[in-house]
Amino acid sequence: MTTVDLGARIPNNVNLAGDPRLQRALEQWQPRFVDWWKEMGPEGFLRHQVFLRTAIDVGAEGWANFDYVQMPDYRWGIFLSDAEPDRRIGFGDHVGQPVWQEVPGEHRAALRRLIVTQADTEPASVEQQRRLGAICPSLYDLRNLFQVNVEEGRHLWAMVYLLHSHFGKDGRDEADELLARRAGSADKPRILGAFNAPVEDWVDFFMFTMFTDRDGKYQLLSLAESAFDPLSRSCRFMLTEEAHHLFVGETGVDRIVRRSAELTRLDPNGDAAAQGGIPLPLIQKYINLWCSLCLDLFGGEVSSNAATYFAAGLKGRAHERRYADHAATGVRTLSLVEDGKLVEREIAERLALNEDVRSDYLEDCQRAVDRWNKTLEKAGLDLRLTLPSRRFHRQIGAYADACFTPDGALISRAEFERRQGEWLPSDADRGFVRSLQTRAVMTPGQMANWIAAPAKGIDGKPVDFEYVRTDAG
């Protein structure tokens, strides 16, 4: 097992002290990162003591410590999962060959692109969520927001380490650019569309952590298969932290659904909005929006990039060991749009690899939706929530130039524009949600009216624990 140097200025288990040049470069990048955090991190809470989890090891047990921390003082570190002895490439044209500890010259540009794209998502999400603290529904939720934020920051550190240690000046320049782009900027936006989308309210936040962080899980699972072993080991440890982000999203939406169901039954007209809650049909619109945005993150249905990455061993499929054919030499039938119609076409499996991972993602999302529907069933309501078709509201891939209903039926653009208010949150919908979230609920144990309390607290603490100390300073 690798040794973790917790006393270092940058906690790490990569023997940073053994490479003084790399150590100096990262220590020079560190204050720039902290400046970015102070400018673009959680607004208004830099001096608050927050009950946070900090990674201190890479083992399965006792890998994290819980304590109060001011976020600018958080110990962001560099952690790689332990190396697998004699690890071999598990897919593509080089199956069975030893994995790489250094970047092969012929794959340098492609690997850098993959790492930068993944890295760019981490600070983007912090920027998107930076103003949510002012309208938090509880101290429990506020702490979870901040936990997600600091771990996204640590995931950025993991990718920046790879850029600095394996890509020379190009990598250092890319690391600086990661702090220069801004989510939603017209001049210098983040690389991927979903990471420029506004996160205006806490329904957005829970949908983001449910759907967008779940996309992150599958991207990390795919990169964890990489023949470039340092990338694989970085992603495997990041998945340890990512699980909490998905928990926040899935249980957060479930708590909204539970409370909306309660308020629906409480109102004589079955109107949750009249009782200060979020109507279930509006929750469905948010599901349609965030799920469709995240489906784009997997890339096109037919992708030469995915085929190239797979062939070279750079990026595989999530849980590659499940597949019998690690060379992906077969064919797959896809529904594509041609001449304004859906047609079935056989596509070489390597060109359709994005669909394998997208399908895994949707199956995982469906499991969460099933949980929310059980909540509705227990509440005695007939309404059920659904995932939109993978064709709905797409901006990238085979369906980007056509319009579909949430059920996947092909329709005209005019009809979509006329009916999109039925399927996606309108300005009026968002205005209503914001009207329920005008101030922060900062009393321990209290919840905003529109969300139910969690089943239990964090790290064995009660729900009414002071997860964020309100006396800043």
BELMOSUL-V932389 format. One record per residue. N is the residue number from 1. RES is the residue in three letters. PHI is phi in degrees with one decimal (999 if undefined). OMEGA is omega in degrees with one decimal (NA if undefined). BURIAL is 1 if it has 9 or more other ideal C-beta (glycine too) atoms within 8 Angstrom, else 0. Layout:
BEGIN
n=[N/N]
res=[RES/RES]
phi=[PHI/PHI]
omega=[OMEGA/OMEGA]
burial=[BURIAL/BURIAL]
END
This chain:
BEGIN
n=[1/2/3/4/5/6/7/8/9/10/11/12/13/14/15/16/17/18/19/20/21/22/23/24/25/26/27/28/29/30/31/32/33/34/35/36/37/38/39/40/41/42/43/44/45/46/47/48/49/50/51/52/53/54/55/56/57/58/59/60/61/62/63/64/65/66/67/68/69/70/71/72/73/74/75/76/77/78/79/80/81/82/83/84/85/86/87/88/89/90/91/92/93/94/95/96/97/98/99/100/101/102/103/104/105/106/107/108/109/110/111/112/113/114/115/116/117/118/119/120/121/122/123/124/125/126/127/128/129/130/131/132/133/134/135/136/137/138/139/140/141/142/143/144/145/146/147/148/149/150/151/152/153/154/155/156/157/158/159/160/161/162/163/164/165/166/167/168/169/170/171/172/173/174/175/176/177/178/179/180/181/182/183/184/185/186/187/188/189/190/191/192/193/194/195/196/197/198/199/200/201/202/203/204/205/206/207/208/209/210/211/212/213/214/215/216/217/218/219/220/221/222/223/224/225/226/227/228/229/230/231/232/233/234/235/236/237/238/239/240/241/242/243/244/245/246/247/248/249/250/251/252/253/254/255/256/257/258/259/260/261/262/263/264/265/266/267/268/269/270/271/272/273/274/275/276/277/278/279/280/281/282/283/284/285/286/287/288/289/290/291/292/293/294/295/296/297/298/299/300/301/302/303/304/305/306/307/308/309/310/311/312/313/314/315/316/317/318/319/320/321/322/323/324/325/326/327/328/329/330/331/332/333/334/335/336/337/338/339/340/341/342/343/344/345/346/347/348/349/350/351/352/353/354/355/356/357/358/359/360/361/362/363/364/365/366/367/368/369/370/371/372/373/374/375/376/377/378/379/380/381/382/383/384/385/386/387/388/389/390/391/392/393/394/395/396/397/398/399/400/401/402/403/404/405/406/407/408/409/410/411/412/413/414/415/416/417/418/419/420/421/422/423/424/425/426/427/428/429/430/431/432/433/434/435/436/437/438/439/440/441/442/443/444/445/446/447/448/449/450/451/452/453/454/455/456/457/458/459/460/461/462/463/464/465/466/467/468/469/470/471/472/473]
res=[MET/THR/THR/VAL/ASP/LEU/GLY/ALA/ARG/ILE/PRO/ASN/ASN/VAL/ASN/LEU/ALA/GLY/ASP/PRO/ARG/LEU/GLN/ARG/ALA/LEU/GLU/GLN/TRP/GLN/PRO/ARG/PHE/VAL/ASP/TRP/TRP/LYS/GLU/MET/GLY/PRO/GLU/GLY/PHE/LEU/ARG/HIS/GLN/VAL/PHE/LEU/ARG/THR/ALA/ILE/ASP/VAL/GLY/ALA/GLU/GLY/TRP/ALA/ASN/PHE/ASP/TYR/VAL/GLN/MET/PRO/ASP/TYR/ARG/TRP/GLY/ILE/PHE/LEU/SER/ASP/ALA/GLU/PRO/ASP/ARG/ARG/ILE/GLY/PHE/GLY/ASP/HIS/VAL/GLY/GLN/PRO/VAL/TRP/GLN/GLU/VAL/PRO/GLY/GLU/HIS/ARG/ALA/ALA/LEU/ARG/ARG/LEU/ILE/VAL/THR/GLN/ALA/ASP/THR/GLU/PRO/ALA/SER/VAL/GLU/GLN/GLN/ARG/ARG/LEU/GLY/ALA/ILE/CYS/PRO/SER/LEU/TYR/ASP/LEU/ARG/ASN/LEU/PHE/GLN/VAL/ASN/VAL/GLU/GLU/GLY/ARG/HIS/LEU/TRP/ALA/MET/VAL/TYR/LEU/LEU/HIS/SER/HIS/PHE/GLY/LYS/ASP/GLY/ARG/ASP/GLU/ALA/ASP/GLU/LEU/LEU/ALA/ARG/ARG/ALA/GLY/SER/ALA/ASP/LYS/PRO/ARG/ILE/LEU/GLY/ALA/PHE/ASN/ALA/PRO/VAL/GLU/ASP/TRP/VAL/ASP/PHE/PHE/MET/PHE/THR/MET/PHE/THR/ASP/ARG/ASP/GLY/LYS/TYR/GLN/LEU/LEU/SER/LEU/ALA/GLU/SER/ALA/PHE/ASP/PRO/LEU/SER/ARG/SER/CYS/ARG/PHE/MET/LEU/THR/GLU/GLU/ALA/HIS/HIS/LEU/PHE/VAL/GLY/GLU/THR/GLY/VAL/ASP/ARG/ILE/VAL/ARG/ARG/SER/ALA/GLU/LEU/THR/ARG/LEU/ASP/PRO/ASN/GLY/ASP/ALA/ALA/ALA/GLN/GLY/GLY/ILE/PRO/LEU/PRO/LEU/ILE/GLN/LYS/TYR/ILE/ASN/LEU/TRP/CYS/SER/LEU/CYS/LEU/ASP/LEU/PHE/GLY/GLY/GLU/VAL/SER/SER/ASN/ALA/ALA/THR/TYR/PHE/ALA/ALA/GLY/LEU/LYS/GLY/ARG/ALA/HIS/GLU/ARG/ARG/TYR/ALA/ASP/HIS/ALA/ALA/THR/GLY/VAL/ARG/THR/LEU/SER/LEU/VAL/GLU/ASP/GLY/LYS/LEU/VAL/GLU/ARG/GLU/ILE/ALA/GLU/ARG/LEU/ALA/LEU/ASN/GLU/ASP/VAL/ARG/SER/ASP/TYR/LEU/GLU/ASP/CYS/GLN/ARG/ALA/VAL/ASP/ARG/TRP/ASN/LYS/THR/LEU/GLU/LYS/ALA/GLY/LEU/ASP/LEU/ARG/LEU/THR/LEU/PRO/SER/ARG/ARG/PHE/HIS/ARG/GLN/ILE/GLY/ALA/TYR/ALA/ASP/ALA/CYS/PHE/THR/PRO/ASP/GLY/ALA/LEU/ILE/SER/ARG/ALA/GLU/PHE/GLU/ARG/ARG/GLN/GLY/GLU/TRP/LEU/PRO/SER/ASP/ALA/ASP/ARG/GLY/PHE/VAL/ARG/SER/LEU/GLN/THR/ARG/ALA/VAL/MET/THR/PRO/GLY/GLN/MET/ALA/ASN/TRP/ILE/ALA/ALA/PRO/ALA/LYS/GLY/ILE/ASP/GLY/LYS/PRO/VAL/ASP/PHE/GLU/TYR/VAL/ARG/THR/ASP/ALA/GLY]
phi=[999/-70.4/-91.1/-97.1/-93.1/-82.3/-85.6/-71.0/-57.2/-115.5/-55.3/-163.3/-125.5/-116.1/54.3/-59.6/-63.3/-79.5/-131.3/-56.6/-65.4/-65.5/-59.1/-63.1/-62.8/-70.9/-69.7/-76.4/-75.9/-56.2/-64.6/-66.4/-62.3/-63.7/-61.5/-60.2/-60.1/-66.8/-81.7/-117.8/-78.6/-52.2/-79.8/90.3/-130.9/-65.2/-101.0/-78.9/-84.7/-120.7/-79.1/-112.6/-93.4/-122.5/-67.0/-130.4/-160.3/-115.1/-75.7/-69.7/-111.2/63.4/-84.1/-136.3/-120.0/-110.3/-168.5/-75.8/-144.3/-81.3/-57.3/-64.3/-97.6/-58.0/-88.3/-64.3/-134.0/-116.6/-129.4/-115.5/-59.1/-58.3/-67.0/-87.1/-58.9/53.5/-65.2/-119.8/-64.1/-102.7/-161.5/84.1/-82.7/-123.8/-54.2/92.0/-79.8/-61.4/-68.2/-98.9/-95.2/-122.5/-79.6/-63.6/-55.2/-71.6/-111.8/-58.9/-64.8/-66.2/-65.9/-61.8/-62.2/-61.9/-67.7/-64.0/-62.1/-64.0/-60.4/-65.5/-69.9/-71.2/-68.2/-58.5/-66.2/-61.9/-63.9/-62.6/-102.1/-65.8/-100.7/-72.8/-59.0/-68.1/-129.5/-64.8/-80.9/-170.9/-66.0/-57.9/-70.4/-61.0/-62.2/-64.7/-56.5/-68.4/-63.7/-60.1/-60.8/-67.3/-74.3/-63.0/-61.8/-68.7/-64.7/-61.2/-58.9/-60.8/-74.1/-64.8/-57.3/-63.4/-64.3/-68.6/-83.7/-125.9/-128.2/57.5/-61.8/-57.0/-66.6/-66.0/-63.8/-63.7/-62.6/-66.4/-64.5/-62.1/-92.6/-95.9/-71.3/-138.2/-61.3/81.7/-68.0/-75.3/-92.8/-141.9/-76.0/-68.7/-69.2/-103.5/-57.4/-61.6/-92.8/-114.7/-70.9/-70.2/-113.3/-93.2/-145.5/-78.4/-67.4/-54.2/-62.2/-67.4/-67.7/-61.1/-70.8/-73.2/-96.7/-72.4/-67.6/-70.0/-57.7/-56.8/-57.6/-75.7/-66.7/-66.3/-61.3/-69.5/-71.8/-66.0/-84.2/-58.3/-70.9/-81.2/-61.8/-59.4/-66.7/-58.2/-69.2/-62.3/-69.2/-63.1/-74.5/-58.7/-62.8/-59.6/-80.7/-61.0/-58.2/-66.8/-61.9/-67.6/-60.4/-59.2/-69.0/-64.4/-75.0/-63.4/-63.2/-61.3/-68.0/-66.2/-61.0/-61.4/-69.4/-63.6/-64.6/-60.5/-71.7/-62.4/-71.5/-71.3/-78.8/-62.1/-102.9/66.0/-111.2/-62.1/-62.2/-65.6/-102.1/80.1/-113.2/-100.7/-59.0/-59.8/-61.3/-71.5/-59.2/-60.6/-62.5/-65.4/-61.0/-57.7/-65.7/-73.7/-64.1/-67.9/-58.6/-78.4/-62.5/-65.0/-66.4/-84.1/90.1/-70.7/-64.4/-116.8/-138.2/-70.8/-62.4/-60.2/-63.4/-66.0/-60.7/-66.7/-57.8/-79.9/88.5/-80.0/-146.5/-104.9/-98.4/-57.0/54.8/-54.1/-62.0/-69.9/-86.8/-79.4/-105.9/-80.1/-97.4/51.1/-100.0/-87.1/-128.4/-137.7/-92.9/-122.4/-89.1/-123.6/-96.8/-136.2/52.8/76.4/-133.4/-83.6/-131.9/-90.7/-134.6/-85.2/-124.7/-54.4/-56.2/-63.6/-74.8/-108.6/-63.0/-58.5/-70.5/-61.2/-71.4/-61.8/-65.3/-59.2/-60.6/-65.2/-62.3/-66.3/-61.5/-63.2/-59.1/-67.3/-61.9/-60.1/-64.2/-64.0/-70.2/-66.0/-61.5/-66.5/-63.2/-63.7/-79.3/82.3/-100.0/-87.3/-61.7/-129.8/-87.5/-138.8/-84.2/-73.3/-57.3/-66.6/-91.8/-73.9/55.8/-93.3/-111.4/-133.0/100.2/-66.4/-108.7/-67.2/-98.3/-127.7/-121.6/-140.0/-77.9/-58.6/-82.7/97.9/-79.1/-73.8/-135.2/-76.4/-63.7/-61.9/-66.8/-61.7/-65.3/-71.9/-110.3/-62.0/-64.6/-74.8/-115.5/-128.2/-59.8/-88.8/-59.7/-66.5/-60.2/-66.9/-61.8/-64.9/-61.0/-63.8/-66.8/-87.3/-127.3/-96.4/-150.3/-83.0/-95.6/-115.0/-92.0/-53.2/88.6/-84.6/-125.9/-60.1/-62.1/-88.1/-137.1/-81.5/-70.8/-70.7/-68.6/-155.4/-86.3/-110.6/53.9/78.3/-83.7/-72.8/-61.6/-89.8/-68.1/-82.8/-68.4/-129.4/-74.4/-80.5/-90.6/-63.2/109.5]
omega=[-179.8/-179.7/178.7/176.8/-177.1/-178.8/-178.2/175.5/172.7/179.8/-175.3/171.6/-179.4/-179.9/-180.0/179.9/179.3/178.4/-173.7/-178.9/178.1/179.0/179.4/-179.2/-179.5/177.7/173.3/178.5/-174.5/179.9/175.7/176.8/-179.4/176.0/176.5/-179.1/-179.0/179.7/-168.7/176.9/-175.6/-173.7/173.6/-174.7/-176.8/-175.5/-179.9/172.7/-174.9/-179.1/-170.6/173.7/178.9/178.8/179.0/-178.3/178.8/178.0/-177.4/-178.0/174.1/-175.0/-175.2/177.1/178.6/177.3/176.2/-178.5/165.3/-169.3/177.7/178.7/-179.2/-177.0/173.5/-177.2/179.9/-176.4/173.3/173.0/179.6/179.1/173.8/179.7/175.6/178.6/-178.0/176.3/-170.9/-175.8/174.0/-174.4/-175.4/-179.9/175.5/177.5/179.0/175.9/-175.9/172.1/175.6/-176.9/174.0/-175.6/-176.2/-179.3/-174.3/-176.3/-178.0/179.0/178.7/179.4/179.5/-177.3/-179.4/180.0/177.1/-178.2/-175.2/-179.8/-171.7/177.1/180.0/-176.4/176.0/179.3/-179.5/-171.6/-166.5/-176.5/-175.1/-178.8/-176.9/-178.8/-175.4/-179.7/179.1/174.6/176.0/-179.1/178.3/178.3/179.7/173.7/-177.4/176.5/176.4/-177.5/-176.3/178.5/171.2/175.3/179.0/176.4/173.5/178.1/180.0/-179.2/178.5/174.6/179.4/179.9/-179.5/-171.2/-172.9/-173.9/172.6/-177.5/177.3/179.8/178.5/177.6/178.5/179.4/177.3/179.9/178.8/178.1/-178.0/178.2/-178.9/177.4/177.1/-179.2/175.7/-175.8/-176.0/-175.7/171.9/-168.8/-173.4/-172.4/-176.5/-178.1/167.9/-179.1/179.9/171.8/-167.6/-173.8/-174.9/170.6/173.1/-176.0/-179.6/175.3/177.6/-178.7/175.3/-171.8/-175.5/176.8/175.4/170.0/177.7/177.2/-176.0/172.9/179.3/176.7/179.2/178.7/177.5/176.6/-171.3/174.4/175.2/-167.2/177.5/175.6/178.7/-177.0/176.1/-176.6/179.0/177.6/177.7/178.6/176.7/-179.5/-176.3/-177.8/179.9/-180.0/179.2/176.6/179.6/-178.4/-175.9/-179.8/177.6/176.9/180.0/179.1/175.6/179.6/-179.1/-179.2/178.2/177.1/178.0/-177.7/175.6/179.9/-178.8/-175.8/-178.6/179.0/179.7/-175.3/-179.4/-178.7/179.8/179.1/178.4/178.5/-178.4/-178.1/-178.7/176.1/176.9/174.4/177.6/178.7/178.1/175.7/179.9/-177.7/-171.4/176.3/-178.1/176.0/-175.1/175.8/176.5/-175.5/178.9/178.6/-176.9/177.4/175.6/-170.3/174.8/176.8/179.5/179.2/-179.7/179.3/-178.9/-178.7/-176.5/-177.2/-176.0/-177.1/-176.0/173.9/176.8/179.3/-176.6/-177.5/179.8/-170.9/177.8/-177.5/-177.7/174.7/178.7/-175.4/-175.7/177.7/179.8/178.7/179.1/170.8/-179.0/179.0/176.2/178.8/176.5/179.8/172.3/178.5/177.7/179.0/173.7/-176.8/175.0/-172.6/-179.3/178.8/-176.7/-175.7/178.5/-179.4/176.0/-177.3/178.0/178.7/175.7/-179.7/-178.3/176.5/178.1/176.7/-178.8/176.9/178.1/178.7/177.0/177.8/179.8/179.7/173.9/175.3/178.2/178.8/178.9/179.4/178.4/179.5/-178.4/-177.4/176.1/177.5/-177.7/169.0/175.2/173.0/176.7/177.8/-172.4/168.6/-178.5/178.4/-178.1/172.7/-170.5/-174.5/-172.9/-175.6/178.5/-179.1/-176.8/170.1/175.5/176.3/177.3/179.5/179.5/-179.8/178.6/177.1/179.3/178.8/179.3/-178.6/179.1/-171.4/-172.9/175.8/174.9/-167.9/-176.5/-179.1/177.3/175.2/179.2/177.4/-178.4/176.4/177.9/179.3/178.8/179.4/177.0/-173.0/-175.5/-178.9/178.6/172.0/-169.7/177.2/-177.9/176.6/179.5/179.6/170.4/-174.3/-171.2/-178.6/178.2/177.2/175.3/-179.1/-179.8/-179.1/-172.8/177.0/177.3/179.3/178.2/179.6/-177.8/174.1/179.6/-174.6/172.3/-179.4/-171.5/178.8/-178.7/175.6/NA]
burial=[0/1/0/1/1/0/0/1/0/1/1/1/1/1/0/1/0/0/1/0/0/1/1/0/1/1/1/0/1/1/0/1/1/1/0/1/1/0/0/1/1/1/0/0/1/1/0/1/1/1/1/1/1/1/1/1/0/1/0/0/0/0/1/1/0/1/0/0/1/1/1/1/0/1/0/1/1/1/1/1/1/0/1/0/0/0/1/1/1/1/1/1/0/1/1/0/0/0/1/1/0/0/1/0/0/0/1/1/0/1/1/1/0/1/1/1/1/1/1/1/1/1/1/1/1/1/1/1/1/1/0/1/1/1/1/1/1/1/1/1/1/1/1/1/1/1/1/1/1/1/1/1/1/1/1/1/1/1/1/1/1/1/1/1/1/1/1/0/0/0/1/1/0/1/1/1/1/1/1/0/1/1/1/1/1/0/0/0/1/1/1/1/1/1/1/1/1/0/1/0/1/1/1/1/1/1/1/1/1/1/1/1/1/1/1/1/1/1/1/1/1/1/1/1/1/1/1/1/1/1/1/1/1/1/1/1/1/1/1/1/1/1/1/1/1/1/0/1/1/1/1/1/1/1/1/1/1/1/1/1/1/1/1/1/1/0/1/0/0/0/1/1/1/0/1/0/1/1/1/1/0/1/1/1/1/1/1/1/1/1/1/1/1/1/1/1/1/1/1/0/1/1/1/0/0/1/1/1/1/1/1/1/1/1/1/1/1/1/0/1/0/0/1/0/0/1/0/1/0/0/0/1/0/1/1/1/1/0/0/0/0/0/0/0/0/0/1/0/1/1/1/1/1/1/1/1/1/1/0/1/1/1/0/1/1/1/0/1/1/0/1/1/1/0/1/1/0/0/1/0/1/0/0/0/1/0/0/1/1/1/1/1/1/1/0/0/1/1/1/0/0/1/0/1/1/1/0/1/0/1/0/0/0/0/1/1/0/0/1/0/0/0/1/1/1/0/0/0/1/1/0/1/1/1/0/1/1/0/0/0/1/0/0/0/1/0/1/1/1/1/1/1/1/1/0/0/1/1/0/0/0/0/1/0/1/0/1/1/1/0/0/0/0]
END
